[in-house]
Amino acid sequence: MDGTGHLQAVGKDRNPAYHTLISAFAEKTGTPVVLNTSFNENEPIVESSEQALDCFFRTAMDAVVVENTLVQRQPVEAAAAGDPSE
């Protein structure tokens, strides 16, 4: 919003998991860049797993990754049918 930002390079030796994520994204899309923005909604920036999940559950976010776990919203139809595979 204020026209500022800064580039951050991710080295394979310093952060192998994030480097792998960016590399996989680059292979899939042809774009070796991930935009990282502040994670919050009308509150201070999220600083813990608990805050991240709290923000996820009370917003319309599609998914959130906490450590090595992907949490996604289940479509209403699948939830109503009780099908855990969707």
N, CA, C and O of each residue as an XYZ file, in Angstrom:
344
protein
N       0.806     -1.201      0.000
C       0.000      0.000      0.000
C       0.846      1.260      0.000
O       0.500      2.258     -0.632
N       1.961      1.200      0.718
C       2.771      2.412      0.812
C       3.891      2.446     -0.225
O       4.749      3.328     -0.191
N       3.878      1.467     -1.159
C       4.863      1.472     -2.233
C       6.224      0.948     -1.832
O       7.184      1.071     -2.592
N       6.324      0.361     -0.643
C       7.615     -0.155     -0.216
C       7.587     -1.677     -0.205
O       6.526     -2.298     -0.262
N       8.725     -2.237     -0.134
C       8.887     -3.680     -0.055
C      10.368     -3.984     -0.099
O      11.182     -3.100     -0.365
N      10.717     -5.226      0.162
C      12.121     -5.571      0.003
C      12.251     -7.012     -0.472
O      11.465     -7.887     -0.109
N      13.252     -7.221     -1.280
C      13.557     -8.525     -1.838
C      14.292     -9.347     -0.801
O      15.170     -8.844     -0.101
N      13.932    -10.603     -0.709
C      14.624    -11.488      0.216
C      14.979    -12.758     -0.550
O      14.096    -13.461     -1.039
N      16.264    -13.046     -0.650
C      16.719    -14.260     -1.313
C      16.711    -15.409     -0.306
O      17.054    -15.237      0.864
N      16.310    -16.584     -0.793
C      16.240    -17.758      0.075
C      17.258    -18.764     -0.412
O      17.126    -19.314     -1.506
N      18.284    -19.007      0.406
C      19.330    -19.960      0.054
C      18.973    -21.374      0.480
O      18.360    -21.588      1.525
N      19.366    -22.331     -0.344
C      19.092    -23.736     -0.057
C      19.701    -24.165      1.270
O      19.118    -24.978      1.987
N      20.862    -23.628      1.600
C      21.551    -24.012      2.836
C      20.955    -23.351      4.076
O      21.043    -23.917      5.165
N      20.353    -22.173      3.940
C      19.792    -21.456      5.105
C      18.373    -21.873      5.450
O      18.010    -21.946      6.624
N      17.562    -22.150      4.417
C      16.170    -22.520      4.652
C      15.742    -23.536      3.589
O      15.041    -23.191      2.638
N      16.171    -24.789      3.759
C      15.917    -25.787      2.720
C      14.432    -26.032      2.430
O      14.071    -26.252      1.274
N      13.570    -26.000      3.439
C      12.144    -26.261      3.209
C      11.519    -25.160      2.356
O      10.779    -25.449      1.416
N      11.812    -23.902      2.676
C      11.247    -22.785      1.911
C      11.842    -22.749      0.506
O      11.139    -22.449     -0.459
N      13.119    -23.048      0.391
C      13.774    -23.099     -0.911
C      13.126    -24.172     -1.782
O      12.896    -23.948     -2.970
N      12.833    -25.323     -1.207
C      12.174    -26.404     -1.938
C      10.783    -25.984     -2.392
O      10.380    -26.282     -3.517
N      10.047    -25.294     -1.527
C       8.714    -24.800     -1.879
C       8.787    -23.838     -3.064
O       8.025    -23.969     -4.023
N       9.694    -22.881     -2.997
C       9.828    -21.901     -4.075
C      10.264    -22.585     -5.367
O       9.777    -22.243     -6.445
N      11.173    -23.544     -5.266
C      11.633    -24.275     -6.454
C      10.490    -25.071     -7.085
O      10.363    -25.099     -8.309
N       9.660    -25.716     -6.264
C       8.519    -26.478     -6.782
C       7.513    -25.531     -7.447
O       6.950    -25.857     -8.492
N       7.290    -24.373     -6.847
C       6.393    -23.375     -7.421
C       6.936    -22.913     -8.768
O       6.177    -22.754     -9.724
N       8.240    -22.699     -8.846
C       8.870    -22.264    -10.096
C       8.711    -23.322    -11.184
O       8.424    -22.986    -12.332
N       8.890    -24.583    -10.842
C       8.733    -25.663    -11.816
C       7.297    -25.725    -12.342
O       7.073    -25.949    -13.532
N       6.342    -25.529    -11.458
C       4.931    -25.635    -11.835
C       4.443    -24.425    -12.625
O       3.643    -24.572    -13.549
N       4.919    -23.229    -12.268
C       4.377    -22.000    -12.854
C       5.331    -21.260    -13.779
O       4.898    -20.428    -14.576
N       6.622    -21.551    -13.684
C       7.607    -20.795    -14.448
C       8.001    -19.498    -13.764
O       8.757    -18.704    -14.323
N       7.489    -19.275    -12.547
C       7.777    -18.052    -11.795
C       8.487    -18.416    -10.491
O       7.854    -18.959     -9.585
N       9.781    -18.133    -10.376
C      10.527    -18.515     -9.178
C      10.436    -17.488     -8.051
O      11.437    -17.152     -7.418
N       9.222    -16.997     -7.813
C       9.016    -15.956     -6.812
C       7.776    -16.291     -5.994
O       6.758    -16.719     -6.537
N       7.873    -16.093     -4.698
C       6.720    -16.226     -3.818
C       6.548    -14.891     -3.112
O       7.488    -14.371     -2.510
N       5.350    -14.343     -3.188
C       5.057    -13.086     -2.516
C       4.622    -13.397     -1.094
O       3.683    -14.162     -0.872
N       5.300    -12.809     -0.155
C       4.992    -13.016      1.258
C       4.455    -11.698      1.803
O       5.126    -10.669      1.720
N       3.269    -11.727      2.349
C       2.658    -10.516      2.874
C       2.328    -10.709      4.349
O       2.394    -11.827      4.859
N       1.982     -9.653      5.018
C       1.625     -9.799      6.428
C       0.368    -10.650      6.539
O      -0.512    -10.590      5.680
N       0.293    -11.422      7.579
C      -0.795    -12.366      7.787
C      -1.631    -11.886      8.958
O      -1.286    -12.101     10.120
N      -2.733    -11.233      8.631
C      -3.630    -10.736      9.672
C      -4.884    -10.180      9.010
O      -4.932    -10.024      7.790
N      -5.877     -9.888      9.803
C      -7.058     -9.198      9.310
C      -7.538     -8.252     10.406
O      -8.162     -8.670     11.381
N      -7.234     -6.980     10.223
C      -7.635     -5.938     11.179
C      -7.148     -6.230     12.598
O      -7.884     -6.043     13.567
N      -5.923     -6.684     12.707
C      -5.329     -7.036     13.994
C      -3.806     -7.013     13.840
O      -3.308     -6.866     12.724
N      -3.071     -7.154     14.924
C      -1.608     -7.264     14.778
C      -1.240     -8.487     13.933
O      -2.016     -9.437     13.836
N      -0.064     -8.454     13.331
C       0.407     -9.555     12.497
C       0.460    -10.845     13.312
O       0.879    -10.847     14.469
N       0.027    -11.944     12.686
C       0.033    -13.266     13.315
C       1.463    -13.653     13.683
O       2.380    -13.512     12.874
N       1.644    -14.138     14.903
C       2.981    -14.509     15.375
C       3.063    -15.932     15.911
O       4.127    -16.348     16.368
N       1.965    -16.692     15.868
C       2.016    -18.057     16.407
C       1.074    -18.959     15.616
O       0.221    -18.480     14.869
N       1.235    -20.252     15.787
C       0.353    -21.222     15.139
C      -1.086    -21.015     15.589
O      -2.011    -21.095     14.781
N      -1.274    -20.751     16.864
C      -2.620    -20.547     17.400
C      -3.286    -19.332     16.761
O      -4.462    -19.385     16.399
N      -2.540    -18.240     16.622
C      -3.086    -17.039     15.996
C      -3.392    -17.285     14.521
O      -4.388    -16.783     14.001
N      -2.544    -18.052     13.849
C      -2.772    -18.363     12.437
C      -4.065    -19.153     12.264
O      -4.867    -18.848     11.380
N      -4.269    -20.158     13.096
C      -5.496    -20.958     13.008
C      -6.722    -20.138     13.381
O      -7.775    -20.281     12.761
N      -6.596    -19.286     14.381
C      -7.706    -18.420     14.774
C      -8.107    -17.529     13.606
O      -9.295    -17.382     13.317
N      -7.131    -16.936     12.935
C      -7.400    -16.068     11.789
C      -8.038    -16.875     10.653
O      -8.976    -16.404     10.011
N      -7.537    -18.077     10.406
C      -8.089    -18.943      9.362
C      -9.560    -19.258      9.614
O     -10.386    -19.144      8.708
N      -9.886    -19.652     10.833
C     -11.243    -20.089     11.133
C     -12.275    -18.962     11.112
O     -13.462    -19.223     10.914
N     -11.845    -17.716     11.310
C     -12.837    -16.636     11.322
C     -12.806    -15.768     10.075
O     -13.455    -14.723     10.020
N     -12.048    -16.204      9.073
C     -12.018    -15.480      7.802
C     -12.444    -16.417      6.672
O     -12.801    -17.570      6.912
N     -12.405    -15.921      5.464
C     -12.778    -16.723      4.295
C     -11.561    -17.328      3.599
O     -11.632    -17.682      2.422
N     -10.459    -17.448      4.311
C      -9.255    -18.040      3.749
C      -9.526    -19.461      3.261
O     -10.292    -20.195      3.886
N      -8.915    -19.847      2.165
C      -9.098    -21.203      1.636
C      -8.233    -22.230      2.365
O      -8.650    -23.368      2.580
N      -7.031    -21.813      2.738
C      -6.093    -22.760      3.343
C      -5.042    -22.004      4.138
O      -4.829    -20.808      3.939
N      -4.396    -22.718      5.033
C      -3.269    -22.169      5.788
C      -2.291    -23.319      6.033
O      -2.705    -24.460      6.241
N      -1.013    -23.016      6.008
C       0.018    -24.008      6.318
C       0.628    -23.635      7.656
O       1.108    -22.516      7.839
N       0.609    -24.572      8.589
C       1.203    -24.376      9.904
C       2.273    -25.457     10.065
O       1.977    -26.651     10.104
N       3.520    -25.005     10.155
C       4.661    -25.930     10.167
C       4.582    -26.802      8.910
O       4.673    -26.275      7.801
N       4.417    -28.100      9.052
C       4.353    -29.002      7.895
C       2.934    -29.499      7.636
O       2.750    -30.525      6.981
N       1.929    -28.786      8.140
C       0.548    -29.239      8.011
C      -0.268    -28.244      7.195
O      -0.289    -27.050      7.492
N      -0.941    -28.753      6.159
C      -1.835    -27.949      5.345
C      -3.251    -28.120      5.886
O      -3.748    -29.241      5.992
N      -3.897    -27.014      6.225
C      -5.279    -27.026      6.694
C      -6.112    -26.350      5.612
O      -5.859    -25.198      5.258
N      -7.110    -27.068      5.083
C      -7.952    -26.537      4.019
C      -9.410    -26.600      4.435
O      -9.813    -27.450      5.229
N     -10.179    -25.698      3.892
C     -11.619    -25.740      4.115
C     -12.206    -26.882      3.304
O     -11.782    -27.136      2.177
N     -13.173    -27.562      3.877
C     -13.866    -28.637      3.189
C     -15.114    -28.044      2.543
O     -15.828    -27.277      3.188
N     -15.394    -28.381      1.283
C     -16.625    -27.876      0.663
C     -17.847    -28.284      1.488
O     -17.881    -29.376      2.055
N     -18.831    -27.420      1.551
C     -20.033    -27.678      2.362
C     -20.683    -28.991      1.967
O     -21.123    -29.746      2.834
N     -20.752    -29.282      0.660
C     -21.388    -30.508      0.204
C     -20.680    -31.739      0.759
O     -21.332    -32.690      1.190
N     -19.346    -31.726      0.749
C     -18.577    -32.867      1.262
C     -18.737    -33.001      2.758
O     -18.840    -34.112      3.279
N     -18.758    -31.878      3.452
C     -18.927    -31.922      4.914
C     -20.300    -32.478      5.268
O     -20.427    -33.270      6.202
N     -21.331    -32.069      4.527
C     -22.682    -32.550      4.785
C     -22.816    -34.036      4.510
O     -23.565    -34.735      5.192
N     -22.083    -34.522      3.502
C     -22.148    -35.934      3.150
C     -21.287    -36.785      4.073
O     -21.408    -38.010      4.094
N     -20.425    -36.134      4.829
C     -19.553    -36.872      5.750
C     -18.434    -37.614      5.053
O     -17.913    -38.591      5.591
N     -18.052    -37.165      3.855
C     -16.992    -37.811      3.102
C     -15.659    -37.182      3.444
O     -15.386    -36.070      2.993
N     -14.802    -37.851      4.233
C     -13.516    -37.256      4.640
C     -12.493    -37.194      3.524
O     -11.455    -36.553      3.692
N     -12.744    -37.838      2.381
C     -11.762    -37.828      1.298
C     -11.827    -36.559      0.461
O     -10.931    -36.319     -0.349
N     -12.844    -35.754      0.630
C     -12.942    -34.521     -0.173
C     -12.500    -33.332      0.620
O     -12.514    -32.211      0.112
